[in-house]
Amino acid sequence: MDKTLPSTLLWFRQDLRVNDNPALSAALAAGHPVIAVYIAESSPTVGRFNPHAHTPHVTGGASRWWLHHSLQALTRDLAALNVPLIIRQGSPQDIIPALVSESRATAVYWNRLYEPFATMRDAPIKSGLKASGIDTQSFNAQLLVEPFAVATKAGSPFKVFTRFWEAARAIIDVGPPAPVPRKQTGPLPALSGLALDDLRLLPTRPNWAKSFEPVWQPGEAGANAALDLFLENGLSHYAAERDRPDRASTSRLSPHLHFGEIGPRQIWRAIGARSPDRNSDKLLAELGWREFAHHLLHHFPTLPEKSLRPEFDHFPWEEDPAAFKAWCHGQTGYPIVDAGMRELWTTGWMHNRVRMVVASFLVKHLMVPWQMGAEWFWDTLVDADLANNAASWQWVAGSGADAAPYFRIFNPILQGEKFDPNGDYVRRFVPELRELPDSLIHKPWTAEHPPKDYPPPIIDHGAARARALSAFAALPKPARE
Ligand SMILES: Cc1cc2nc3c(=O)[nH]c(=O)nc-3n(C[C@H](O)[C@H](O)[C@H](O)COP(=O)(O)OP(=O)(O)OC[C@H]3O[C@@H](n4cnc5c(N)ncnc54)[C@H](O)[C@@H]3O)c2cc1C
């Protein structure tokens, strides 16, 4: 090992890819040996449901499974560039300066994160390194528009999606991709690190993630394959079919985007290279919702915990443990809700339309606080994302920015009949109902002989709707904005 060799430290976080990765390209271009590091901050306990799971340092169970495989893929992809990935566990505030001294690094590069906890953590690390004379640079690999790049005319954050997206689209400049990284040569400082298995990210007893394996390919190659498949088969009918859980109608890129195995600029370029139409516009707008969620979380750091609309603090929420358990386990007696919750448990993902239906059922039919649903999602989704999850739950609950009005209550029977008209989706995840005819599949309790192994509805739709509306009507009126 040449101790005098200056090196560049590259800190990987949620940018687990080698292509179009600005920090990696810049580090390799700087000309010194590049050493990559990943720092695991989460506790080593592999849990399935952790009531504190929404605290950003504790990655949820399903995401931990994904992270393991994604880091495995990244290690392989970096090895092809002769860049070692050193894994450490602990606090970056301690580990980054320690690695700088161990490797005699003269530069530290990373791609920026925008979650409040991350910006609060990174700012002092950056200023500390700079004060020690280290070339410290950060880049944008995660968003089309950084949260601080757009503001209303009054200089405040946007709270209405259409206005946000209009302002954002006007300044989006995806530019060319970062230069293709070239394999580095020459000696590298040898640094100690943990083996990936030491992080104990995978569940063991029981291995509840076994059923994820045939569904997903975590890592950059999997992300690109998902994009290619979508461009080939999904995009041409995306606008018409994206609400259909019974069809393979959406990109399923969300976990890849969350872990940065692909960046939104890469998707924008791939979609933008085709002639614009309502399908590509719709997909880009969905990426826009992702941008909006990050904008909201950055400017309203309590988004994951507190309703943005303070009047919802007075809502008579019910922490009904039995009803919550039935919801979590897909045993509510409403087939579309149960299919969604079982899709989530079996695959770590749920179709967006069904996410809206199950979330609405929890907060409106059962009046369970949206935060409890968000925590369950956080632990069970492979795409669990603090910004998207919190913003979406608040959107459904009616408590968030530009949210669906609380009084719009999804009817789970009609939603099922409209978006899963033949019951194919329900039959896939709720085998007890397979034998029912299409006309009864979304209301099995009306069958002459309802299946004995499927529960009756835990709550009557009409009564639940009336109860929720009267609770909503009693809320204090919001102050004018
Ligand atoms: C209650 C609830 C919770 C949610 N929690 C999450 C979460 O934790 N993580 C997450 O990534 N998404 C979340 N979403 C948003 C959305 O359901 C998923 O992003 C989408 O289903 C992912 O599937 P896809 O990649 O096939 O989406 P596509 O339809 O192919 O969309 C492409 C990309 O756009 C983004 N996107 C799409 N819809 C939304 C949206 N409504 N809000 C923000 N970004 C969006 C995603 O990154 C997605 O991968 C949630 C939605 C609801 C209603």
The ligand as a MOL file (V3000), in Angstrom:
LIG
                    3D

  0  0  0     0  0            999 V3000
M  V30 BEGIN CTAB
M  V30 COUNTS 53 58 0 0 0
M  V30 BEGIN ATOM
M  V30 1 C -50.7100 5.5540 0.6380 0
M  V30 2 C -49.5970 5.5970 -0.4010 0
M  V30 3 C -48.2860 5.3620 -0.0120 0
M  V30 4 C -47.2520 5.4140 -0.9510 0
M  V30 5 N -45.9710 5.1660 -0.5360 0
M  V30 6 C -44.9540 5.2400 -1.4450 0
M  V30 7 C -43.6090 4.9820 -1.0530 0
M  V30 8 O -43.3030 4.7270 0.1150 0
M  V30 9 N -42.6490 5.0230 -2.0170 0
M  V30 10 C -42.9380 5.3300 -3.3210 0
M  V30 11 O -42.0260 5.3560 -4.1520 0
M  V30 12 N -44.1960 5.6170 -3.6960 0
M  V30 13 C -45.2130 5.5650 -2.8170 0
M  V30 14 N -46.4870 5.8260 -3.2270 0
M  V30 15 C -46.7220 6.3390 -4.5870 0
M  V30 16 C -47.0290 5.2950 -5.6760 0
M  V30 17 O -48.0330 4.4200 -5.2520 0
M  V30 18 C -45.8110 4.4790 -6.0950 0
M  V30 19 O -44.7280 5.3370 -6.3740 0
M  V30 20 C -46.1220 3.6730 -7.3590 0
M  V30 21 O -47.1950 2.8070 -7.1190 0
M  V30 22 C -44.9000 2.9050 -7.7720 0
M  V30 23 O -45.1960 2.0680 -8.8420 0
M  V30 24 P -44.5230 2.2940 -10.2640 0
M  V30 25 O -43.0610 2.4630 -10.1020 0
M  V30 26 O -44.9910 1.2010 -11.1480 0
M  V30 27 O -45.1560 3.6810 -10.6870 0
M  V30 28 P -45.3210 4.3780 -12.1060 0
M  V30 29 O -46.7670 4.6360 -12.2910 0
M  V30 30 O -44.6220 3.6350 -13.1610 0
M  V30 31 O -44.6400 5.7950 -11.8730 0
M  V30 32 C -43.2460 6.0440 -12.1280 0
M  V30 33 C -42.5960 6.6120 -10.8840 0
M  V30 34 O -43.2020 7.8450 -10.4950 0
M  V30 35 C -43.2110 7.9540 -9.0710 0
M  V30 36 N -44.6000 8.0330 -8.6100 0
M  V30 37 C -45.6920 7.4800 -9.1800 0
M  V30 38 N -46.7990 7.8220 -8.4860 0
M  V30 39 C -46.3860 8.5830 -7.4570 0
M  V30 40 C -47.0540 9.2480 -6.3760 0
M  V30 41 N -48.3860 9.2050 -6.2440 0
M  V30 42 N -46.3140 9.9490 -5.4880 0
M  V30 43 C -44.9720 10.0320 -5.6170 0
M  V30 44 N -44.2850 9.4310 -6.6230 0
M  V30 45 C -44.9830 8.7170 -7.5220 0
M  V30 46 C -42.5660 6.7020 -8.5150 0
M  V30 47 O -41.2080 6.9800 -8.2470 0
M  V30 48 C -42.7270 5.7200 -9.6660 0
M  V30 49 O -41.7510 4.7050 -9.6680 0
M  V30 50 C -47.5450 5.7480 -2.3030 0
M  V30 51 C -48.8740 5.9730 -2.6710 0
M  V30 52 C -49.8850 5.8930 -1.7420 0
M  V30 53 C -51.3170 6.1500 -2.1730 0
M  V30 END ATOM
M  V30 BEGIN BOND
M  V30 1 1 1 2
M  V30 2 1 2 3
M  V30 3 2 2 52
M  V30 4 2 3 4
M  V30 5 1 4 5
M  V30 6 1 4 50
M  V30 7 2 5 6
M  V30 8 1 6 7
M  V30 9 1 6 13
M  V30 10 2 7 8
M  V30 11 1 7 9
M  V30 12 1 9 10
M  V30 13 2 10 11
M  V30 14 1 10 12
M  V30 15 2 12 13
M  V30 16 1 13 14
M  V30 17 1 14 15
M  V30 18 1 14 50
M  V30 19 1 15 16
M  V30 20 1 16 17
M  V30 21 1 16 18
M  V30 22 1 18 19
M  V30 23 1 18 20
M  V30 24 1 20 21
M  V30 25 1 20 22
M  V30 26 1 22 23
M  V30 27 1 23 24
M  V30 28 2 24 25
M  V30 29 1 24 26
M  V30 30 1 24 27
M  V30 31 1 27 28
M  V30 32 2 28 29
M  V30 33 1 28 30
M  V30 34 1 28 31
M  V30 35 1 31 32
M  V30 36 1 32 33
M  V30 37 1 33 34
M  V30 38 1 33 48
M  V30 39 1 34 35
M  V30 40 1 35 36
M  V30 41 1 35 46
M  V30 42 1 36 37
M  V30 43 1 36 45
M  V30 44 2 37 38
M  V30 45 1 38 39
M  V30 46 1 39 40
M  V30 47 2 39 45
M  V30 48 1 40 41
M  V30 49 2 40 42
M  V30 50 1 42 43
M  V30 51 2 43 44
M  V30 52 1 44 45
M  V30 53 1 46 47
M  V30 54 1 46 48
M  V30 55 1 48 49
M  V30 56 2 50 51
M  V30 57 1 51 52
M  V30 58 1 52 53
M  V30 END BOND
M  V30 END CTAB
M  END
